[in-house]
């Protein structure tokens, strides 16, 4: 009886914590569906009495402005830009990070220990410190105000390489040695043996990389000046400078930014948790 009571208490506590965690997200969706000015009422409503999609129509499609002319916030092109950049960053990042992590874990080459030490030392340097040198280097290379200029700094991140390396260490050396004795090349071992074993780690790293690129604001703001190349966070920031008081419109923008990554996270949550907990490999 005591065990059953304790289980109910834990369930109630977990339900309350889950509700408290989800409350900001629910409120954000609710405000995005409110008519203009409704969120500023006192006391603030928890949910719209008459939900409307007017904020989403204004945000996503051309509309009539205060002067009577047609205008557009160009959010749809920004969504396309963010999707393209995040996808490229994920695919190219995995293509560089996975072999590098495997090499540091399982291959023997000159300078491996020193390179690893250098990477660990670089990992503690704040990103903000590197922004100015990085900008000058990319400007000299002619990559400022281009997609390549946004992509290059985020490829093959140190934490990604270390993440893959740590997981690859759990793969038995005997398995790889047996494949080498059978004549398999290192590329064959990586793609046919290591990559399938590291699937939860690869999925987790892909999710992290996509989320980091999708939500990155500071570097695209610095590297891009052409409005046609704006990513979604930069485009929303540009809108907020003129419409910061329009809480309902900005919440609609927040929902548009959050919803794709939330769907992606829910779809990949099983592999994500396996990768984070390190349970994908049994060595």
C-alpha positions as CSV (number, residue, x, y, z in Angstrom):
1,X,0.0,0.0,0.0
2,X,2.8,2.4,0.9
3,X,4.6,1.5,-2.3
4,X,1.5,2.3,-4.4
5,X,1.0,5.7,-2.5
6,X,4.7,6.6,-3.1
7,X,4.2,5.8,-6.8
8,X,1.2,8.1,-7.1
9,X,3.1,10.9,-5.3
10,X,6.0,10.5,-7.8
11,X,3.6,10.5,-10.7
12,X,1.9,13.7,-9.5
13,X,5.2,15.4,-8.9
14,X,6.4,14.5,-12.3
15,X,3.2,15.7,-13.9
16,X,3.5,19.0,-12.1
17,X,7.1,19.4,-13.2
18,X,6.2,18.5,-16.8
19,X,3.4,21.1,-16.8
20,X,5.7,23.8,-15.3
21,X,8.3,23.0,-18.0
22,X,5.8,23.0,-20.8
23,X,4.0,26.1,-19.6
24,X,6.2,28.7,-21.4
25,X,5.8,26.8,-24.7
26,X,2.0,26.5,-24.2
27,X,1.7,30.2,-23.4
28,X,3.8,31.2,-26.4
29,X,1.5,29.2,-28.7
30,X,-1.6,30.8,-27.0
31,X,-0.3,34.3,-27.4
32,X,0.5,33.8,-31.0
33,X,-3.1,32.9,-31.6
34,X,-4.4,36.1,-29.8
35,X,-5.7,39.2,-31.6
36,X,-3.3,42.2,-31.5
37,X,-3.1,43.8,-28.1
38,X,-4.9,40.9,-26.3
39,X,-1.7,39.7,-24.5
40,X,-1.2,43.2,-23.0
41,X,-4.5,43.0,-21.0
42,X,-4.4,42.8,-17.3
43,X,-4.6,40.1,-16.0
44,X,-3.0,38.5,-19.0
45,X,-5.2,35.7,-20.5
46,X,-3.7,32.2,-20.4
47,X,-5.4,31.2,-23.6
48,X,-7.1,33.2,-26.4
49,X,-10.9,33.5,-26.1
50,X,-11.2,33.7,-29.9
51,X,-8.1,32.1,-31.5
52,X,-6.9,33.6,-34.8
53,X,-4.2,32.9,-37.4
54,X,-3.9,36.6,-38.4
55,X,-0.4,36.9,-36.8
56,X,0.8,33.9,-38.9
57,X,-0.7,35.3,-42.1
58,X,0.9,38.7,-41.4
59,X,4.3,37.1,-40.6
60,X,4.4,34.6,-43.5
61,X,2.6,36.3,-46.4
62,X,2.5,39.8,-48.0
63,X,0.1,42.1,-46.3
64,X,-1.1,45.7,-46.3
65,X,1.0,48.0,-44.0
66,X,0.0,51.2,-42.2
67,X,0.6,53.4,-45.4
68,X,-1.8,51.2,-47.4
69,X,1.0,49.6,-49.5
70,X,1.8,45.9,-49.8
71,X,4.7,44.7,-47.7
72,X,6.3,41.4,-46.7
73,X,8.6,40.4,-43.8
74,X,10.4,37.9,-46.1
75,X,10.1,35.2,-43.5
76,X,9.5,32.3,-46.0
77,X,12.8,33.0,-47.8
78,X,14.5,33.1,-44.4
79,X,13.0,29.8,-43.4
80,X,14.3,28.3,-46.7
81,X,17.8,29.8,-46.0
82,X,17.9,28.4,-42.5
83,X,16.7,25.0,-43.6
84,X,19.3,24.9,-46.4
85,X,22.2,26.0,-44.1
86,X,21.2,23.7,-41.2
87,X,21.0,20.7,-43.5
88,X,24.3,21.4,-45.2
89,X,26.0,22.1,-41.8
90,X,24.6,18.7,-40.5
91,X,25.6,16.7,-43.6
92,X,29.1,18.2,-44.0
93,X,29.7,18.4,-40.3
94,X,29.0,14.7,-39.9
95,X,31.1,13.9,-42.9
96,X,34.1,15.6,-41.2
97,X,33.4,14.8,-37.6
98,X,32.8,11.1,-37.8
99,X,36.1,10.1,-39.5
100,X,38.0,12.5,-37.3
101,X,36.5,11.0,-34.1
102,X,37.2,7.5,-35.3
103,X,40.8,8.3,-36.2
104,X,41.5,9.8,-32.8
105,X,40.0,6.7,-31.1
106,X,41.2,3.8,-33.2
107,X,44.1,4.8,-35.5
108,X,47.7,5.3,-34.5
109,X,49.5,8.2,-36.2
110,X,52.3,10.6,-35.3
111,X,51.2,13.6,-33.2
112,X,47.8,12.1,-32.2
113,X,48.3,12.8,-28.5
114,X,49.5,16.4,-29.1
115,X,46.6,17.1,-31.5
116,X,44.2,15.8,-29.0
117,X,45.7,18.0,-26.3
118,X,45.6,21.0,-28.6
119,X,41.9,20.4,-29.3
120,X,41.1,20.2,-25.6
121,X,42.9,23.5,-25.0
122,X,41.0,25.1,-27.9
123,X,37.7,23.9,-26.5
124,X,37.9,26.2,-23.5
125,X,38.4,29.4,-25.6
126,X,35.1,31.4,-25.6
127,X,33.5,31.7,-29.0
128,X,33.2,35.4,-28.7
129,X,37.0,35.8,-28.5
130,X,37.4,34.2,-32.0
131,X,34.8,36.3,-33.8
132,X,37.0,39.2,-34.9
133,X,39.9,37.0,-36.2
134,X,37.4,34.7,-37.8
135,X,35.6,37.6,-39.6
136,X,38.9,39.0,-40.8
137,X,40.1,35.6,-42.2
138,X,36.8,35.0,-44.0
139,X,36.8,38.6,-45.3
140,X,40.3,38.0,-46.7
141,X,39.0,34.8,-48.3
142,X,36.0,36.6,-49.9
143,X,33.4,34.6,-48.0
144,X,31.7,37.3,-46.0
145,X,28.0,37.7,-47.1
146,X,27.9,34.2,-48.5
147,X,26.4,30.9,-47.4
148,X,29.9,29.5,-47.2
149,X,30.9,32.2,-44.8
150,X,28.1,31.1,-42.5
151,X,28.9,27.4,-42.8
152,X,32.6,27.2,-42.5
153,X,33.1,28.2,-38.8
154,X,30.6,25.5,-37.6
155,X,32.0,22.5,-39.5
156,X,33.9,19.8,-37.6
157,X,33.4,21.3,-34.1
158,X,35.8,20.1,-31.4
159,X,33.0,18.9,-29.2
160,X,31.6,16.8,-32.0
161,X,35.0,15.1,-32.7
162,X,35.4,14.4,-29.0
163,X,31.9,13.1,-28.7
164,X,32.5,10.6,-31.6
165,X,35.9,9.7,-30.2
166,X,34.6,8.9,-26.8
167,X,31.9,6.6,-28.3
168,X,34.3,4.9,-30.7
169,X,36.6,3.9,-27.8
170,X,33.9,1.4,-26.7
171,X,34.2,-0.5,-30.0
172,X,36.4,-3.6,-29.4
173,X,39.8,-3.4,-31.2
174,X,39.5,-7.2,-31.9
175,X,36.5,-6.5,-34.2
176,X,38.3,-3.9,-36.2
177,X,41.5,-6.0,-36.4
178,X,39.5,-9.0,-37.7
179,X,38.1,-6.8,-40.4
180,X,41.6,-5.6,-41.4
181,X,42.8,-9.2,-41.5
182,X,40.0,-10.0,-43.9
183,X,41.3,-7.2,-46.2
184,X,38.8,-4.4,-45.3
185,X,40.1,-0.9,-45.9
186,X,39.8,1.8,-43.2
187,X,37.0,3.5,-45.2
188,X,35.1,0.2,-45.4
189,X,35.6,-0.4,-41.6
190,X,34.3,3.2,-40.9
191,X,31.3,3.0,-43.1
192,X,30.3,-0.6,-42.7
193,X,31.2,-1.4,-39.1
194,X,31.9,1.7,-37.1
195,X,29.1,4.0,-38.4
196,X,26.3,1.4,-37.8
197,X,27.5,0.8,-34.3
198,X,27.7,4.5,-33.6
199,X,24.2,5.1,-35.1
200,X,22.7,6.6,-31.8
201,X,25.7,8.8,-31.4
202,X,25.5,9.9,-35.1
203,X,21.8,10.7,-34.8
204,X,22.4,12.7,-31.6
205,X,25.3,14.6,-33.1
206,X,23.2,15.3,-36.2
207,X,20.4,16.7,-34.0
208,X,22.8,18.9,-32.1
209,X,24.5,20.2,-35.2
210,X,21.1,21.0,-36.9
211,X,19.8,22.7,-33.8
212,X,23.0,24.7,-33.4
213,X,22.9,25.9,-37.0
214,X,19.2,26.5,-37.0
215,X,19.2,28.7,-33.9
216,X,22.5,30.4,-34.4
217,X,22.0,34.2,-34.4
218,X,25.3,35.9,-33.6
219,X,27.6,34.7,-36.4
220,X,25.0,34.9,-39.3
221,X,24.2,38.5,-38.0
222,X,27.9,39.3,-38.4
223,X,28.6,37.4,-41.6
224,X,25.5,38.4,-43.6
225,X,24.5,41.8,-44.8
226,X,22.3,41.0,-47.7
227,X,18.7,40.7,-46.6
228,X,18.0,38.0,-49.2
229,X,20.5,35.8,-47.4
230,X,19.1,36.3,-43.9
231,X,18.5,33.3,-41.7
232,X,15.3,33.0,-39.7
233,X,16.7,34.3,-36.3
234,X,18.3,37.3,-38.1
235,X,15.1,38.0,-40.0
236,X,13.0,37.9,-36.8
237,X,15.5,40.2,-35.1
238,X,15.2,42.7,-37.9
239,X,11.4,42.5,-37.5
240,X,11.6,43.0,-33.8
241,X,13.4,46.3,-34.2
242,X,10.2,47.8,-35.7
243,X,7.5,45.6,-34.2
244,X,9.0,44.7,-30.8
245,X,5.8,45.9,-29.0
246,X,3.7,43.6,-31.1
247,X,3.9,40.7,-28.7
248,X,1.5,38.4,-30.6
249,X,3.4,38.8,-33.9
250,X,6.7,38.1,-32.2
251,X,5.3,35.0,-30.5
252,X,4.1,33.8,-33.9
253,X,7.7,34.2,-35.1
254,X,8.9,32.3,-32.0
255,X,6.5,29.4,-32.8
256,X,7.7,29.3,-36.4
257,X,11.3,29.1,-35.2
258,X,10.6,26.5,-32.5
259,X,8.2,24.1,-34.2
260,X,10.5,22.5,-36.8
261,X,13.2,21.7,-34.2
262,X,10.6,20.4,-31.8
263,X,9.2,18.1,-34.4
264,X,12.7,16.9,-35.3
265,X,13.5,16.3,-31.6
266,X,10.4,14.3,-31.0
267,X,11.0,12.2,-34.1
268,X,14.5,11.3,-33.1
269,X,14.1,11.2,-29.3
270,X,14.7,7.5,-29.0
271,X,18.1,7.6,-30.8
272,X,18.9,10.9,-29.0
273,X,18.5,9.5,-25.5
274,X,20.4,6.3,-26.5
275,X,23.3,8.4,-27.8
276,X,23.4,10.7,-24.8
277,X,23.3,7.9,-22.3
278,X,26.0,6.0,-24.3
279,X,23.9,2.8,-24.5
280,X,24.2,2.3,-28.2
281,X,27.4,0.2,-28.0
282,X,28.0,-2.9,-25.9
283,X,31.7,-3.6,-26.1
